Amino acid sequence: MHGTASHRMPRERTQFSPAAMSLVVTGLCLAVFAALVLLRPRLPAAEASLDAILFWDSLMPRAVLALVAGAALGLSGALLQRVLRNPIADASTLGIASGAQLALTAGIGFSPLLIGMAREVVAFAGGIGAVAIVLGLSWRRGLDPVTVALSGMIVTLIASALSVTIILSRGEYAMSIYIWGAGSLSQQDWNGVISLFPRLALGFSAALLLIRPLRMLSLDDSGAKSLGVALHSTRFAVLSLGVWLSASVTAVVGIIGFVGLAAPAAARLLGARTTGQILIASPLTGAALLFVTDALAQLLGPGFSDIAPAGAATALLGGPLLLLLLPRVHSTAAAAAQALSPARRKRPVAALMLLLIALLVLLSAALVIGLGPDGWYLASEQLFIDLLPYRLPRAVTAGGAGAMLAIAGLVMQRVTGNPIASPEVLGVSAGGGAGLTIALFLFAFPSPAVMVVAMSLGALAALIVMMIISARAHFAPERMLLAGIAIGAFSMAIVTMVLAQGDMRGYILLNWLSGSTNRAGALQAWIAVTALVACVTPLLLLGRWVEILSLGKVSAGSLGLSVGGSRLLLAMIAAVMTAIASFLVGPLTLTGLIAPHLARLLGFRQQRHQMLASVLIGASILMVADWLSRIVIYPYQVPVGLFATLIGGPYLIWLLTRKNGASS
């Protein structure tokens, strides 16, 4: 394993003391718990027995469970970070939590009796399957930290899309499943503590036995092997232990995001340096972090009800924490993806006409070809007329959204000079979701126009923040990726807070997350076409700006272009297109990444030709994905975003893991 991460620290550091740290953590938790007890609503004196039951069978087990779950997640994060030599590894960034949630959601949805008897086994299977995929995807690059993080993001996207699909298919059970998945610590008895505490004790004992092998693994592979460490078996044992601890927490309380990331970082800040110190300190800091977060969620909520589930509240910390940890992540595998550079196409106009013809053929096929109770059929005459009002708006909506995402991705890639930029990868689509969430908070049931404006503002804010952060690192691909993951995590945490409330606003967000077009009508189709024309036209006129900005800040400035103003204007247009497209088809597509690369692969090099080719390719991708979503599991329908993610995820992994300098 060649991937490493920077852990250099100044020599002058506070001496780590487990006893002192335990006292500090205990004092903090006791102070917060005292406030919780003193400020909680009291029942009348006549209901004293009920008040005592609420205290001993709800408040107390919840407090203890928060400590136990936080400690388990902190220990899990410390183990994963040590074995992978990656300071941003935890159950959230490696896709473990999403894999466990997918397995549990599938079990709850399709076999409720079985899942009740073997939740932990199912969660562990999902988590270990997810981390196996992540490590398999990044093995070629020596488990490089950036590649591992990106692979985890892709696995999380796909697992989340599948989970949402299952949740939507369960109808009346949808929101209850999602509330559990958001990580609620609410308890009615001590069963959760009784279930999880022995697992923490067993896991901590096993971790202590692994201190020496973990210390050896902190060296490079050759050094560890020369000292007698069985690399593969040791790594598998440590990974399995970390996944098991995380999956156990997920099985009991749902997903608790980013505690495993924050706890080891906090332990290092408090002076822990050696492997043993970090394995002791991380459970303590994890317990304190989750306990304090959950207590604050109760104290700040109306009528002492949770302002947000604990999982959603801790996820809000994940994005900012990832941004703080960015300087410590170094990619030894040179994660800068190479742009595809095939030969220039000699007759681009003729090639564009062929792409247009192909798009029209695909549109015709989507309108005519279908799957019914008697198998495949071609709609003709009266059947075609009857189906046209349903199929045409849906296909046009998907095609228009795909075209907008494609050209938005092209603009982002050109403006940042980074071929791996796209609305989905950089967190811009998730930022639009955060804007939509805020609109639902402010207006309860906002109109489509208000939704689009709010999503545009959220997407623009996310894009500007990402560009400011990345500019400090000269738009290095790995920093942009991690910044995008961080912004996306923070934005989706805001969405999750509303989803977990279980009201109608959450159902609106859940349908948006799924990326379904099965309810698209004439209004959505006209929005897609109008927005596409209104946004693409000025971009074609500003093609020279886009071309010059791709040369870099210095070169663009020397040619007389106002870099800041032009970037801001182009970012605004890209954000609006991303917001409208995400409003129509959800955030999980990756079309904005694929289409510009395919346009370059086909030899379109001149700016305007590349824009038009991206538009046609993006429209074709989502139109095909929408058609497949209707027929692949007929008579049921799958969200279009799922198919697009399944296409784009592997492509993104290939793009980042192929050898530098490779061209297609």
N, C-alpha and C positions, 0 to 999 in steps of 0.2 A: 504494500500500500504506500503510495507516494504522496498522496494529498496531505498537506499539513496546514496548520493554522498558527498564526502568531500568538504566542503567550508571553512575550517579553514584558517584564515588569521592572520598574526601577528597583534598585537594591534596598533603598530605605522603605521598609514596609512595616506595618503594625504586626507584632508577633501574634500568631494565632493561638487562642486559648479556648479549647472546647468548653471548659467549665464556665468561663466568662461569657462566652457566646450563648450557652444554655441559659444562664441567668438573665441575659438581656432579652432573649426570645421569650422566656417564661414571663418576665416582667411586662413586656409589651402585650402579650396575649392576655394576661390577667387584667391589665388596665382596660383593654378593649372589651373584654368579657364583662367587667364590672359596669362599664357604661351601658352595655347591652342589657344587663339585668336591671339596672336602675331605671333606664329609660323605656323599657318595654311596657306596653299597655297592660294595665292591671284590671282584673275582673272584680266585680263587687265582692264585699266580704262574704256575702251569702254563697258565692261561688268559689270559695277558697279551695275546696277539693279539686275542682276543675282547673283552677289556676295552678295548683301543684302538679297536676297531670301534665299540663302544657309545658311546665318547666322541666320536669324530670323525663318526660317521654317525647319531647319535641326539641326544646331549646338545648338541653344538655347533650343528647345524642348528636344533634346537628353540629355543635361546637367540637365535640370529640372527633366526629367523622371528618370535619374540615382539617383538623390537625393530622389525622392518620392519612387521609387522601393526599394532603399537601406533602407530607413526608415521603409517601410512596412515589409521587411524581418527581419530587426533588431528587430522590435516589435514582430513579429511572433516568432522568436527564443527565445526572453526573456519570452514570455508567455508559450511556450512549455517547456522550461527548468525549469521554476518555478513550473508549475503544475505537472510535472513528477519528480521533484527533481533530475534532471539529467543534468550535465553540458555539455554533448555532444549531447543533443537533438536539432534537427532543422529539417527543411523540407527535407534536404538531407539525414540525418542519419535515419530518421523515414520512409523513403520511400514515403513521401507525394509528393515531386516534381515528382518522377518517376510515381506515380499513376496518378497525374494530367496530365503528359505528355502522358501516355498511353491512357487515356480517350480522350484527345484532338487529338492525332494522329489517334485513331480509328474514331473519328468524322470527321476529315479532310479527312481521307481515304475513308470512306464509305458514308458520308452524308455532303458534303461541304456546302450546303445551310443552313442546320440546325446548323452546328457549327458556322457559321457566325453570327447567331442571339443569340446564347446562350453559348458562349465560357466559360464565367465565371461559369455558372451553371455546365457545363460538367466537367471543371477543378476541381471545388469543390467536385463534386460527386466522381471523381477519387481519389482526395487527401483524403477525409474522408473515402473512402473505404479502401485505403491503410493503413491509421493509425488505422482503426478499426481492420484490420487483424493483424497488428503488436502488438497492445495492447492485442488482444485476445490470440495471441501466447505466450505472456509474462505474462499474468495475473496470471497464476498458480504459478509463482515465484515472485508475488508481485510487478510487474513492475520493477524488478531488472535492473539497468542501463545497465549492460553488455548484458543481455538477450534481452532487448529492442533494443540495438544497433545491435545485431546480427540478430534479427528478421527483423529489418529495412533493413539490408544488403540483406537478402534472398528475401524480397518483392521487393527490388530494382532490384536484379538480374532477377527475373521472369518478372517484368514489363518491364525491358529493353529488354529482349529477345522477349517479345511479341511486343514491339514497333518496334524493328528492323525487325521482321517478316512482320508487316503491311507495314513498309516503303519499304521493298524490293518488296512487292507485288504490290506497286503502280507504279513501273517502272519509268517513266519520272519525277514523282513528288517526288521521293525518297530524293534527296539531298536537295531540297528546304524545305521539312518538317524537315530534320535534322538540317539545318542551323537555322531555327526558334527554334527548340528544344535546340540548344546550347546557347540560351540566348543572342540575339543580341539587342542592344539598338538603333540601327540606326533608325532615324525617318525622315518622310517627311512632317509632320504637327504636330499639337498640340493635336490630338485625343487621343494619349496614355496618355498624362498628364491629359486631361479632364476626361478620363475614370478612371484613378487610384487615382488621388488626393482625390476625395470625399470618396473613400473607405478607404484611409489612415486616413482621418479626422474622419470618423465614427468609424473605428477600434480603434483609439487612445482614442476617447471619451469613448467607451465601456471599454477599458482597465483601464482607470482611475476609472471607477465605480467598477471595480473588484479588486482594490488594497487591500481593507480590506479582502475579501475572500482569495485572494492569500497569504496575510500575514499569515492568519490562516492555510492555507494549507502547509506552510513551517514547521509547527509542524508535529508531527506524526499524524496518522489518528485518534487515540483515543482522542488526545488533541484537534484537530480541531473539531471533532464531539461534544465534551463536551462544546465547545464555540458556538454551534448552527449552524455550517456550514453544509449545505446539501452536503455531499461529492460528490456523483455521479452526481447530477445535476450541481454543480459548476465546477467539472472537465470537464463535457461534454461541458459546455458553454465556458470555457477557451480554450479547445482543438478545438472546432468549430471555435472560433474567430481566433486562430492561423492558422488553416488550411485554413480558408477563405482568410486571408491576403496573405498567401503564394500562394494559388491557383489563386488569382486575379493577382498577379505579373506574374505567369506562363502563364496565359491566354493572357496577354498583350505582354510580351517580351520573353517568353520561360523560361527555367530553369536557374536560377542564383544560382550557387552552393555555399553553406557554408557561405554566408553572415550572415544568421541567427545564425550560430555557432560562428562566429568571433565577431559579434557586442556586445553581452552580455559579452563575455570574455574581450574585450577591455574596456567596461564600468566598469567592476570590477577592471581592472588594473588602471583605472583613478580615482578610489576612490568610485565608487557607491557601496553601501552596502545594503540599505533597498530595499524592493520591489518597492516602489514608485520611488526611485532614479534610479533603474535599468530600469524600464519601461520608464522613461524619457530619460535616457542616451543611451539606446540601439538603438532607432531610429536615434539619432544624429550620433552615431558612425557607424551605418549601412549605413546611407546616405553618410557620408564622405568616407567610405571604397569603396563603389561601384562607387562613383563619381571619386575618385582619380584613381581607377583601370581602369575604362573606359577611362579616359583622357590619362593615360599612354599608353593604348592599341592603342589609336589614334596617339599619339606623336611618338611612336616607330615603327609604321607600315610604310611600303614603300609607298611614295607618299601620306601620311596621310590616307591611308586605314588601317583598323584595323589589327593589328598583330594577333589578336584572338578575337572572340566574348567575350563580357563581362562575360557571364556565364562560358566559358572555362577558362578565365583568373582568375576569383575568385576561381574556383575549384582547381587551382594550389595551392592556399593557404590552402585548406582544409586538405590535407594530413599532411603537417608539423604542422598545428594547432592541429589536433587530437593527434599527437605524443606529443606535448607540454602539452596537457590536460590529458594525460594518468595518471600521478601521482595523479590527483584529482578524478579519477573514482574508486570507491570501490564497489565491489559486495558483498552485504550482503547475497546473496543466494548461495554462494559457487559455482561459475560457473564451477568449475573443473569437467569436465565430466568424468565419470568412464568408463574405458575400459571394454568391454564385456569379461567375463571370464567364459565361459562354460567349461564343462568337456573336457579333452583332447581326441581327436579321436584316437581309438585304431589301426585302419588300415588306416593311411593317404594316402598311395600309392594307395590303392583301391579307396578311395574317390576322389583322384586327377584324376584317370582314368574315374570315373563317371562324373566329371566336364568336362573333355575333350570330352567325348561322348556327353554330353549335349550341349557343344559349337558347335560341328560338326552338331548336329541335328538342332540347331538354324541357323547355316550357311546354311544348306540345305533348311530349311524353307524359309529363306530370299531370296534364289535364285529361289525357285519354286513357292511360294505362292504370289499372287498379287491381285490387285483390278483393274478392267477395266470398260469400259462403260457398260458392261453387268453383272457386279457384280464380285464376287470372282472367281478365276480360279487357276488351277495348270498348270504351264508351263511344257510342255513335248515335246519331239522330236524336231522338227524344231524351235518351239517357244522358247524352252529352249536354244537352240544353239544361236539363234538371240539375246536373252536377256543377255546371260552370259557375253559378253564383257562389258556390262554396270553395271550389278549387282555385279559381283564378285569383281572387283576393289573397288567398293564403300563399300561393306561389309568388305573386308579385311582392307581397310583404317580405317573404324570406329573401327573394332576390335583391330587393332594394336594400335591406339591412346588410346582406352580405357585401354588396357593392360599397356601401358607406364604410363598413369596417375595413374593407380592403384598402381603400384609398386613405383612410385615417392611419392605418398601419404604415402605408408607404410614406406618408408625410412624416410620421414619427421617426421612421428609419432614416429618412433623408436629413431631417433637421438635427437629429442627434448623431448622425454618422455611425449608427449602430444597427447592423442587419438583424439583430434579434429583438428589436423594439416592436411592440404592438400594443393595442389598447388593453388586451387581456393580460399579457405578461407583465406590463408595467403598472397594473393596478388601476388603470383609468376607468375600465368598465365597473370595477368594484366601487370606485369613487362615485360614479353615477348612481349606484345602488344606495350609497350612504345619503346622497342628495334626495333620492326618492323617499328614503326612510324619514328624513327630516320633514319633507313635505307632508307625509302622512301624519306626523306628529302635530304639525301646525294647522293643517286644514282638515284632518280626519279623513274625508273622502274627496281629494282634490280632482279637478278636471284633468283630462289628458294634457291640455296645454300647460297647466301648472306643473304636472309631473315631468314633462319634457324640459321645462325651464329649470326646475330643481335638479334634475339629473345632469343637465348641461353644466350648471354651476359646480356640482359635485365632481364631475369628470374633469372640468377645467382646473379646479383646486388641486385634485390629485396629480394631474399632469404637471402643473407648475411646481408643486412640492418636489416631485420626482426629478424634474429638470434642475432645480436648484441644488438638490443633494448630489445629483450625478455630475453637475458641472464642476464641483469641487474636485472630483476625481477624473476630470477631462472626459466624461461620458464613457468610462471604462465599462465594457460589457458586463463583467461580473458584478460591479457595483450597481449598475442600472437594474440588473436582474434582482438582486437582493433588496434594493430600495423598492422596486415594484412589488415584491413579495410582502415587504413590511407594510407598504401603503394598502395593499389589498387585504392583508390580515386585519389591519385596524378598521378599514371600511366595512368589511364583512362582519366584524364584531358588532358594529353599530346596527347592522341589519339583523343579526341574530338576537340582539336585545329585544327588538320589536317582535320578531318571529315567536320568541318564547312566551310572549304575553298571551298567545292563544286566541286573540280576537280577530275581527275581520281584516284589520290592517295587516296582520301577520299572514292571512291567507292570500291577500293581494301580493305581498312580497314573495310568498312561496311560489305562486304561479309565475311571477317574474323570474325568479331564480331558475325555474324549470326550463325557461326558454321555449315554451310551447306556442305554436302558431295555430292550434286547432280552433281558436276563437277569432282569428283574424277576419275582418270584414272589409267592406269598401272603404271605411274611414282609415283603417290602418294601411291599406294599400295606397290610398292617395297621400297619406303622410309620408310613406316611404318614397314614392316617386317624386313628390314635391321637394322633400328635403334633399334627395339625391341631386336633383337638377340645381337647386339653389346653392348647394355646397360645392359641387364639382365644378360648376362654371367659373367661380372666382379662382379656384385652385388651378384650373387650366390657364387662366390669365396670369397667375402668379407662379407659373412653372419655372421662370428664370430664378426667382427667389429660392425656390426649393433646390434647384440645381446648384446655385452658388453656396447655399448654407451647407450642403454636403461636403464642401471643400474644407470646412473648418472655420473657426471664429476669426483667426488672423487673416486667412486668405479672403474670406467674405468681407471683412472690414476694409481690407486694402482695395477691394473692387468697388468701394463706395456704398455698400449695403449697410443699413442700420440693423445690426445683428439682433439686438434686444427687441426692437419694435417688430421686426419681421418674424422673429420666433414667436412672440406673443400672439400676433395675428394668426399665424398658421396654427399655433396651439389651440386658439379659440375655435377655429374652424374644425380642427380634428376632434376637439372635445364635444362640440355640438353633434357632429356626425356619430361619434361613439355613443353619446347619450341617447340619440334618437334610435339608433340601431339596437342598443341594449334594451331600450324601452319596448321595442317590438319583438325581439327574439331572446332576451336574457343575456347574461354576462359570460356564458360558458361556450364560446365558439372557437376561438383561436384563428378565425378566418383572416383577421388583420395581420397575422404572421405569415400564413401560407400563401395567400394570393400574390403579394408583391414578389416573393421569392420565385413562384412559378412564372410570373411575368418575366423576370430576369432570366430564368432558366430557358424560356422560349425565345430569348434573344432580343427582347425589347429594351433598348438602352436609352433612347432619347426620351426626355422627361415626359412629354405629353403622351407619347405612344405607351410608355410604361404605365401612366395613370389610367388610360383607357383600357389597357389590357388587364390591369388589376381589377378595375370595375367589373369587367365582363367575367373574369375568373372567379372573383368573390361572389358575384350573383349566381354563377353556375354551382359553386360549392354548396351554398346554403339552400339553393333550390333542390339540388339532388338530396341533400340531407333531409329536407322537409318531406320530399316524396318517400324516402326510406322510412321516415318516422311514422308514415301512415300504414305501411304494409309489412314491416319486418315482424311484428307480433300481432297481426290482425286477429281479432277485431279491435284490439287495444291500440293506443297511440303512445309513442315515446316522444319526449321533447326533442325538438330539432337541435338544441344546443348540445345534447348528449352525443349525437352522431358527429357533429362538427368537432367536438372535443376529442372524440376517439380518433378522428383523422389527424387533427392538429397536434395532439400530445406526442405521439410517436415521431412526427416530423420535427418537432422542436427538440426532442431528445437527440435525434440523429444529427440535427444541425449543430448542436453544441458538442457532441461527442466525436464527430468525424475529425480526421487528422487535419491539423492546421495547414492551410494552404491548399487543401483539396478543393477541387472545383468539379462541377458537374457539367 
